[in-house]
Amino acid sequence: MKYLKYLLIFIPISIIAKFMNVSDTWMFILSCLSIIPLASLIGEGTEEISFYTGPKIGGFLNGTFGNATELIISFFALKQGLFDVVKSSIAGAVIGNILLVIGASMLAGGIKYKTQKFNVKVAEVSSTMLLFAVLGLCIPALFTHSVDPSLLNTRYEGLSLFVAVIMIVIYGLNLFFSFSTHKDIYTNHAEESEAEQAKWSLKKAITILFVATVLIAIESEFLVNGIEGVTQTLGWSEFFVGIILIPVIGNAAEHTTAIVMALKNQMDVALEIAIGSSLQIILFVAPVLIFLSLFFTPMSIVFNPFELIALFASVLIANRVSHDGESNWLEGVQLLAVYLIIAACFFIV
């Protein structure tokens, strides 16, 4: 990930370009190139903080700040009323984590090691929770897509808020489960984390984390302002931008970390990064965006049918590949193939 830092040069370039009023398409490209290294710095900062807070809290912070980029970008899209982009980026983050990240991790690790093993109990708990979370998103959508629109009333917005509250509560209970009542299941890699040394002081880590987050907020606004220009100039749909580009850009550093862990034969960590991030996107980021939308134009939690199919298929695959506690390169290829098919479908929409 050290090579990503060279992309930091695009931060001042993008700011200068903004003052020079360059085209929206160029602003979109420059902001994308700026966000990738900033997301990497956030990941590195939370990793350093984990040496001072302990591996469990550090892992939680890593997942939380790892999704901060996604949340910030979605907030600015929400502010502009780009609901299709917001919802597709939520779906895209989950699909990308499960198919792209786990697939690439299994492929990379499988090439180096014939078979890789991971903790079945942790994988089952996480994948089952993920299945519930996706069902939570599917049920309101299936209801609204199957009912005559004339029969829906103002309680429709209340349905989204109700589901969001349930999601937040389940997210809190999931944290209580992993940090308190069943924390012994999740302590497999504590010893490995404690064996390493912190490279930064706590003050430096917090400062870098704060500065990177502020800069991501600035670049995210540039990116969102350029979406319309990109869709018109390049002919890409908002669905493709939201479900493929934004999740890949926002989670680039997190994706790289998962692959590196797989290459170190730590498939447990790679799976925790991918599935844990997906859980937080659905159970925390999506509800928070629903609540934030109340300050602008209320956004529903209803996804379109194809997003639902892609989400549900991804989660079923995650449950399938995690049931035996082993992975190989062929399973990775299969996951990547499904991701490419989904990406191609959204590209032609």
N, C-alpha and C positions, 0 to 999 in steps of 0.2 A: 504493500500500500504506500510505501515511501515515494514511489514514482508519481502518485496522484498529486503530491504537493507541488509539483511543477506547474500544475494547472491553476494554482493560486494567482498567477500572473493575469488571468482573465478577469479577476475581480476589479482591479483598477481600469482595465480595458473596457469592461462593461459599463462602468460608471461614467467614463469619458464618452463612450458611445451614446449613453443616454442623454448627456448634455448636448451632444452633436446631433441629436434627433435622427439617428440612423433608423432603418426600417424595422418594423416589428419582428420580421423573420430573423434578422441578424441579432436583435436583442434577445430573442428566444434562444438562439444558438449560444450566444455568449453567456447568458445566465445559466444555461444547462452546464456549460463547461466550468462555470464558477461554483455551482452548487456541489458538484461531485467531490472536489477536494475539501470543501467545508464540511460535508457529511462525513468524510474520512476523519477530519480533525475532531468532530464531535464523538465519533466512535473511539478514537484514541484517547480523548480526554476522559470519557467515562470509564475506559479500561484502566487508566491511571488512578482514578478516584477509587476504583474497586480495591486497590492495594491498601487503602486507608480505611475503607468502610467494611471490608470483608467481601468474599466472593459472591455471596447470595445477594446482598444489597447492590453490589457492583453489577451483577448480572441484570438485576431489575433496572438499574439506572441505564445500563447499556441498551436494553430493549426500549426503554422509554424515550431516551434522547435519540436513539436510532430512528424512531418514528416521528421525531420532532419535525424533521424536514417535510415529511408527508403531511403532517398536520398544518404546518405553516403555509405550504403551497395550497393546500385545500381551503384554508381560511381565506386567502386572497381570491381564489376562484369562487368561493361562496359569496364573498362580498360583492363580486361582479355579477352574481346570479348565474354562474356557469354550473348549474346543478348536475348536468350530464357529465361534466369533467370531474366533479367532486366524487360522484357515486362510482364512476368508472375507475377512478384512481384508487378508491377503496377496494373495489373488486380486483383491480389489477395488482395491488400490493399483495393480496392474499394468494391469487393465482401465481404471481411471480415467485413468491416465497416458497410455495409448495412444489410447483413444477420446475421453475427455472433454477432456483437456489438448491433445492434438494437434489434435483436432477444433475446439475453441474457438479455438486459435491460428491454424489455417488459415482459419477463418471470419472472425475479426477482421482478420487480415492480408490476406485475400483481398478483403475489402470495401474496404480502403484501397488495395491494389495489385492489379492485374489478375492477375498471375502472380508468385509468389515462388520464388526458386531457393535450393537448398542443396547442400552438399557430398555428392555421391552416394557417394563412397568411405567417408566416416565413417558415413553412414546405413546402407550395406550391411553394414559390419562390425558395427555395433551391433545392427541388426535380425536378422542371422544369429546372433549370440551370444544374443540374446533368444529366438530360435526354439529353439536348443539348450537353453537354460535351462528353457523350458516343457516341452520333450520330457523333460528330466530329471525334472520333476514328474509328467508323464503316465505314464511307463513303470511306476513302482511301483504307481500307482493302477489302471492297466489290468490289471496282473498280479493284484492282489488282488481286483478286481471280477469277474474272469473265472475265478478259481479257487475251488473249493469251500472255504468257510471252515473246515471240519473238517480240511482238509489243511494249514492254516497252523499253525505252531508258534511257539516263543519267538524264533526267528530273524527273525520278522516285525519286531520292534522293531529288531533289528540292521540290517535293510534300510534303515530310515529314517536310522539313523546313518551307514551306508555312503554313501548318496546325499548326505547333508549334508556329509560330508568331501569327496566329489568336487566338490560345488558350491563349497565354500570354496577348494579347490585351483584350480579353473577361474577363480574370481574373482581370485585372486592372479595367475594367468597373464595374465588380461585386463588387470590393472593394469600388469604388466611390459610387455605389448605396447604399451599406450598411452603409458606413461611412458618407455620405453627403446627397444625395437627399432624401433617405428614411430611415434615421437612426432611426426615431421614431418607426419603426416596430421592431427593434432589441434591444430595451432598456428595455425589460420586467424584466430582472434579475439584472439590475444595482444596485437597492436598496439592494438586498440580498448580493451582493459582497461587497458593501460598509459597510455593518453592521459587517463584520468580521475584524480581526486584523492581520497585517503582523507578521509572526514569525521570519523572517530573515531581516537583514538590506539590503538595495539595493546593497551595495558593496558585501556582502556575496552571495546574489542571483546571481549576474552577474559572480562572481568568480566560483561558483559551476557549473553554466551553461557552462562556458568556459571549465573548466577542464573535465566535463562530456562529452562534445562534442569531445574534443581531444581524450579521452579514447575510445569513441565509434568509432572514425576513426581507431584507432589501432586495436580494437577488430573486426571491420568490415572486415579489411584486412585478419585477421586470419580466419574469417568465410568464406569468399569468396574463400580463398586458400584451404579450406577443403571441398568445395562442390563436387569437382570431386571425392575425396576419399569416401565421403558419398554415392554418387550415385553408385559407384562401389562396395563398401563393403556391403551396406544395400539393394542395388537394387532399390533405389528410383530414380524416373526420375527427371530431372532438372525442369520440369513443376511443379511437386509436391512440391519440395523444394521452388521454387519461388512463387507459388500461395498460398501455405498454410503456410509453416514453417516461411519463412522470414517475411511476414506481421504480423503473430501472435507474433513473437519475438520482432520485431521492435516497434509494437504498443501495447504491453502488458499493459503498464501503462495507456495509453489512453483508452484502453478497460475497464480497472478496474474502471477508473474515471466515465465513462458513466454508468456503472452498479450501482456504488455508488450513482450517481445522481438520477437514477430511483428509488432506494430504499428510497431516501429522497423525493419521489414524485415530482421530478423536471424533468419530461420527456422532457420538452423543451430543457433543457441543454444537456441531453443525445442524443437527435436527432441532435442538433447543432454540438456536438462533432463528431458524426459519419458521418453525411452528409457533414458538413463543411470540415472535413479531406479528404473525398472522392473527393470533388470539388477541393481542393488544389492539390491532387495527380494528377488528370487528367489535370487541367488547368495550373498548375505551375511546379510540379516536373517532369512530363513526357516531356514537352517542354524543360526544362532546361537540362535533360539528352540527348535529341536530339541534342541540341547545344554543349554540352560537348563531345558528340561522334565525333564531327568534328575534335577534337584534337587527336583522335586515329583512329578508323575505323568507318565511318558514319553508324549510326543505323537508320533503317526505323521505321516509326510509325505504321507499318502494324502488326496487331495481328492475331493469327491463328483463324480459324472459331469457335472452341469451346470456346476460351476465349471471343470472341465477343458475342456468345450466352449467356454465363454465365453473362457477364457484362450487356447486354441488359435486360435479365430476372430479374436481381437484381434491376436495376433501375426502371423497370415497377412495381415490388413489392413495392419498396420504395414509388412510387407515389400512389399506391393503399392503403397502410396502413396509409398514411398521409392525405388522403382526408377528413376524418370525424373529425379529431382533437381528437380522442380517441384511446386508446390501451388497450389490456388485455393480460392475460398470454397465451391464445390459439394462438393469432397472433404471439407471441414470439416463441412458439413451431413450428409453421409453417415455420417461417423464418429459425430457426435452422435446421429443417428437410431438407430444400432445400440446405443449406450450407453443411450439411453432405453428401448429395447425390453428390454435385459437388466435394467435397474433395475426396470421394470414386472413382469417375470417373478419376480424375487426378492421384490418387494413382496407379491405374492399368495401366496407359498409359505406 
